[in-house]
Amino acid sequence: MATKRRAKQPKRDKTTDDNSTHTNGNTTNDKLEALQPFRESGMDETLTTNQGTRINDDQNSLKAGARGPSLLEDFILREKITHFDHERIPERVVHARGAAAHGHFRVYEPLSRLTRAKFLQDPAAKTPVFVRFSTVAGSRGSSDLARDVRGFAVKFYTEEGNFDLVGNNIPVFFIQDAVKFPDLIHAVKPEPHHEIPQAASAHDTFWDFISLMPESMHMIMWVMSDRAIPRSLRMMEGFGVHTFRLVNERDESRFVKFHWKPLLGVHSVLWDEALKISGKDPDFHRRDLWEAIASGAYAEWELGLQVIEEKDEHAFDFDLLDPTKIVPEELVPVQRVGRLTLDRNPDNFFAETEQVAFHPGHVVPGIDFTDDPLLQGRLFSYTDTQLTRLGGPNFHEIPINRPVAPVHNNQRDGLMRQTISTSHASYAPNTLGGGCPFQAGARMGGFVSYPERTGDAKTRRRGEKFFDHFSQATLFWNSQSETEKHHIVHALRFELGKLETGAIRERMVGMLANVDRTLAEQVAEGLGLPAIPAVEPPLNRSIPADGRPEDFEPRRAKSTSALERSAALSMANTVKDTAKTRKVAILAADGVDAAAIETMKTALTAAGAVAKVVAPHGGTLSGTRGVKIAVDFSLLTVGSVLFDAVFVPGGVQSVKTLKADAMAVLFVNEAYKHCKALAATGEGIALLPHHNGARGAPATVEEIEEGVVGGGDGDVSSVATALLKAIARHRAWSREEKGQHVPA
Ligand code: HDE
């Protein structure tokens, strides 16, 4: 009997047989094409075992009789369960929680003066990239909104091999030397006895360590600022952190700091929001990135370079090799040299986002390292960690990690080897393989390390300028707006307020006084300390056994040219000119002014914003004149913390219902408290805190107070224009003080 090998099904194009063109963006590039043979959707195919045998019954195991015991012979059951038993791999030791996307990078002008790296020469060429964002401390399932530095790791698949720029959204780091990294991470991770708290630094071991490590004080200022709770991964800066080198065709080297500047500006949420978002939608950042890309609103950054000539290596008060220091943009401007666009979501989280393996040591000719002792330690760590995480030495063969450049070498075998090497000669020099693969001369693109001079005595010391631990922490503090300073104080009160050990709290406040006395006083006040506690010397407890404490004490550089403040350090000076991709909740109930919703939605969508109707119940609303309005979310499933702004349209019945619904009132109050843009028309004005509708809607459109716009029913489009302007400003910080009195 002839077996029917295939069920007759309509044929589909294999390249579009899954959700890629619908939710993943629809662009392609060399890397995506290279991934194509590995993609599989099962669409229109029969179910098989891993050996390709077609499965007839995937519902019942093989048994000796309908009620009998299962048979060992059931290879289908055994294979399925065995694979399932081994589905997990170890999560990353740090940066376990992440989200990623594909895209491309394009340079604006050839950078041949600075570097020989080919991907930085041709403005017409698109280099494929895969970018993974992450938090550091939390486990894979932790909330996106933890107070934490964010990883910003970019893999460029260049024609000369992979270049990984494995950076963070904060330009400095906690420690100066790689040898302290395990200590730092042990301190910040959940405490070992009860594994509490998850994805949080507000606990004793973290602050115990920090209070003894004055070198971390600059980083602490950044992580206590709102930079550590971004509004969106698309609205963060990125930094290479270390000083790297660029080397050109003439073998001239310059120092470089890498920056990513988001086109949407740098924006954050408030700590109160972060806490609430963690409950309402712990996947907030992951979802935001996914939805933006799926909707065609691609995430974009400009690559910035700060270039420092070799002769200026010692021209600064700080050491270029010290990763706890920035190079202020006022001293060395950031040149914007190219653009990164993320335009496609991954197909499979595990295969791509989880299995991607970054390494700061993945460089191409024209990019090289410096002796930054943190970077040098990282150059060891990243391959080493993959051996455990990805299970062996062949992780570079996992599709997402393969370069688009060809790979040929004499490395062989090992767990999960995919490549079938056909040459008999897996050694060099050889004659049997014709001397292949042969080395590439520098002119052929062979990587040649920059011949930096070394030759000093072996020592475990650090450079003298490394010990200026406070100057840049103070510079950061001085550069913040009043609102930002207030948030830093608040964050420190929260973090230190959670400590169980009073002595650690007091030591930390004492340490803060070295950054700024007012800062320390304000933190002390919130913690109920009568005065700034004195810190028992030495301040720095990171001292070798035979070291003299005085040699390790922090000391400010005696500079006459020190900057008082740097505008680039304050988010108050960021781009605030667009409402693109911002989410607006339209709060409505039955009887709502349907025309107002329509006009508002049209205006918001035209500006690239996203409008969603939120109502006391799901399904549809009956608007005025019997118009049916689809509800996107019921109040039960969201909160205004998930939106950038709220619009309350008029409609007598709708507003009456909302006023009587505590969740609706809370929705608006929270948005007010979080200084978000608010707009209302007609009767909707009654929902605005402080306004109660006593005054009714203003006759003409007006900004009732900063970021709160009201108008009559007749002029919804002018209200929309004013609302969009308020959204572009991100938040109305002048309302913050007043918002504290709103119950929410
Ligand atoms: Fe990492 N770091 N790190 N790190 N790091 C890892 O590598 C490490 C540091 C950064 O999305 C690990 O594959 C050491 C600074 C990012 O997959 C591990 C030191 C910066 C990511 C590791 C540092 C980073 C990692 C864990 C001190 C900013 C996530 C899993 C010497 C410039 C990459 C892995 C991704 C991941 C070690 C310090 C950024 C264990 C030893 C500074 C963005 O190898």
Residues whose N, C-alpha, C, O or C-beta is under 5 A from the ligand:
A	BS01	HDE	R92 V93 V94 H95 R132 S134 G151 F152 A153 V166 G167 N168 F173 A178 F181 F239 G240 V241 V356 F358 L374 G377 R378 S381 Y382 T385
